[in-house]
Amino acid sequence: MTTVNKIFPVIVLSVVLCGCFDGQIGQSGGSNTSGKSDVRIIGLTEIAQGADGSEFVDAYVDIDGFMGGRISDDTTFRFELYEHVARSARHIGARIHIWPDIVINDLDEDHWKSHLKAYNFRLPIDFALAGQGIFVLQVTVIAGANGSDSDLFVLKK
């Protein structure tokens, strides 16, 4: 038996068992009763550093399935940062920070990224981030009469 024949099954088994983790840990609630979130924080979301050395959360939010993907007047985006708790079903620990609500309308060009079909928000980190460098970001989208929906995303520093 050649070396390739011995190694190939190990590689295939490793890929199948390990998989890829995209940061999504499930939807946390809102008025969505389908059990599946229509608001989604996408994988480009990260803790980034500006040219001046300041840190911020660069959050990308897809609302394609929520309200038909259209923002109505005065739609509110609320972002919260939590400690990550390992070995827990929800992974959410104590709240670290809540940013002021961001209210946008359908004419907002500052946050909409058409090539990604997602909204982009730069959330300044003007507070100390302690711990192991793993956090949970929650976004809640509140759309008045259309209800609300939310999503959770694991951030690594």
C-alpha positions in Angstrom: 0.0 0.0 0.0 1.5 3.3 -1.1 1.9 6.3 1.2 -0.8 8.2 -0.7 -3.3 5.4 -0.1 -2.5 5.5 3.6 -2.8 9.3 3.9 -5.8 10.0 1.7 -8.4 8.4 4.1 -7.0 10.3 7.0 -7.2 13.6 5.1 -10.8 13.0 4.0 -11.8 12.0 7.5 -10.2 15.1 9.0 -12.1 17.4 6.6 -15.4 15.7 7.2 -15.1 15.7 11.0 -13.6 19.2 11.4 -15.6 21.2 9.0 -15.6 25.0 9.0 -17.0 27.3 11.6 -18.4 30.5 10.2 -19.1 32.3 13.5 -22.9 31.9 13.4 -24.2 30.6 16.6 -27.9 30.9 16.0 -30.6 33.4 16.2 -31.6 34.8 19.6 -35.2 35.7 19.2 -37.3 38.6 18.1 -40.8 38.4 16.8 -39.8 35.9 14.1 -41.7 32.7 14.8 -40.3 30.6 11.9 -37.4 29.4 14.1 -34.9 30.7 11.4 -33.5 34.2 11.6 -34.2 36.5 8.6 -31.5 38.9 9.9 -27.9 37.6 9.6 -24.5 38.9 10.6 -22.3 37.8 7.7 -18.8 36.4 8.0 -16.9 39.6 7.0 -17.7 41.0 10.4 -14.6 41.5 12.5 -12.8 43.5 15.1 -10.6 45.8 13.1 -8.1 48.6 13.7 -8.2 52.0 12.1 -5.2 53.9 10.7 -5.0 55.9 13.9 -4.8 52.7 16.0 -8.3 52.8 17.3 -10.3 49.5 17.3 -13.8 49.1 16.0 -16.3 46.3 15.1 -16.8 46.2 11.4 -20.2 44.7 11.2 -22.0 43.5 8.1 -25.7 42.7 8.4 -27.8 40.9 5.7 -31.6 41.5 6.1 -32.6 39.9 2.8 -35.3 37.6 4.3 -36.5 40.3 6.7 -39.2 42.7 5.3 -38.3 41.5 1.8 -34.8 42.9 2.2 -36.0 46.5 2.1 -35.5 49.0 4.9 -38.6 50.9 5.8 -38.6 54.4 7.2 -36.9 54.6 10.6 -35.6 51.0 10.9 -33.4 50.7 14.0 -30.2 48.6 14.3 -29.2 47.8 17.9 -25.8 46.2 18.5 -24.7 44.6 21.8 -21.4 42.9 22.7 -21.3 40.1 25.2 -18.6 37.9 26.7 -18.3 34.5 25.1 -19.1 31.5 27.3 -17.6 28.2 26.2 -19.5 25.0 26.8 -22.9 26.8 26.8 -25.8 26.4 24.5 -26.2 30.1 23.8 -22.5 31.1 24.4 -23.7 34.5 25.8 -22.2 35.8 29.0 -22.4 39.2 30.6 -23.0 42.2 28.4 -19.9 44.2 27.8 -21.3 47.1 25.8 -24.4 48.4 24.0 -23.9 50.9 21.3 -26.5 53.7 20.7 -29.3 52.7 18.3 -28.6 53.4 14.7 -31.8 54.6 12.8 -31.7 54.5 9.0 -34.2 54.8 6.2 -34.5 53.5 2.7 -32.5 56.5 1.3 -29.4 55.7 3.5 -26.3 55.4 1.3 -23.7 55.5 4.1 -24.4 52.0 5.4 -25.7 50.1 2.3 -23.1 48.1 0.4 -24.8 47.1 -2.8 -22.0 44.7 -4.0 -22.5 42.7 -0.8 -26.3 43.2 -0.5 -25.7 44.0 3.2 -25.5 47.0 5.6 -22.1 47.9 7.0 -21.7 49.5 10.4 -18.4 50.7 12.1 -18.9 50.4 15.8 -16.2 52.1 17.8 -14.6 50.2 20.7 -13.9 53.0 23.2 -13.9 50.7 26.2 -11.6 47.9 27.5 -11.9 44.5 26.0 -10.8 42.0 28.6 -10.9 38.2 28.6 -9.8 35.6 26.1 -10.4 37.6 23.0 -13.6 35.8 22.0 -16.9 37.8 22.1 -20.5 37.5 20.9 -22.0 40.3 18.8 -25.8 40.6 18.7 -27.7 42.7 16.3 -31.4 43.4 16.7 -33.3 45.0 13.8 -36.5 46.8 14.8 -38.8 47.8 12.0 -41.9 49.2 13.7 -45.0 47.4 12.6 -42.9 44.8 10.8 -41.6 43.5 14.1 -38.0 42.7 15.0 -35.5 40.0 14.5 -31.9 39.4 15.7 -28.8 37.3 15.2 -25.7 36.4 17.1 -22.1 36.1 15.8 -18.8 35.0 17.5 -16.1 37.6 17.1 -12.4 36.8 17.7 -9.9 39.5 18.5 
